[in-house]
Amino acid sequence: MSAEDLERYETEMELQLYREYRDVVGLFGYVVETDRRFYLTNSVDLQVRSAEGEVYFEVTMSDAWVWDMYRPARFVKNVKVLTFKDVNIEELAKADLRVPED
């Protein structure tokens, strides 16, 4: 497989992922961004924890969709994320859920 073939494949995968996102975004109420992933979810709980002087975040989600083109199944029943980095949680207003048409 050439570098050009690989780039074409990744571009197609990203386009498929965007189309899937566009189809499912209206089913969810929250957007959660971590340093590694982007999630759509209907239930999210953020807890600030500390251990040995270090602060970290524990994010628990249920009924989630994961933005990750390498996952064969992006719908996830339960997710727990532990991270030392920032976590962004936004509740989506219904008006925010409209995605532009192609």
Secondary structure by P-SEA (a helix, b strand, c coil): ccaaaaaaaaaaaaaaaaaaaaaccccccbbbbcccccccccbbbbbbbbcccbbbbbbbbccccccccccccccccbbbbbbccbbbbbbbcccccccccc
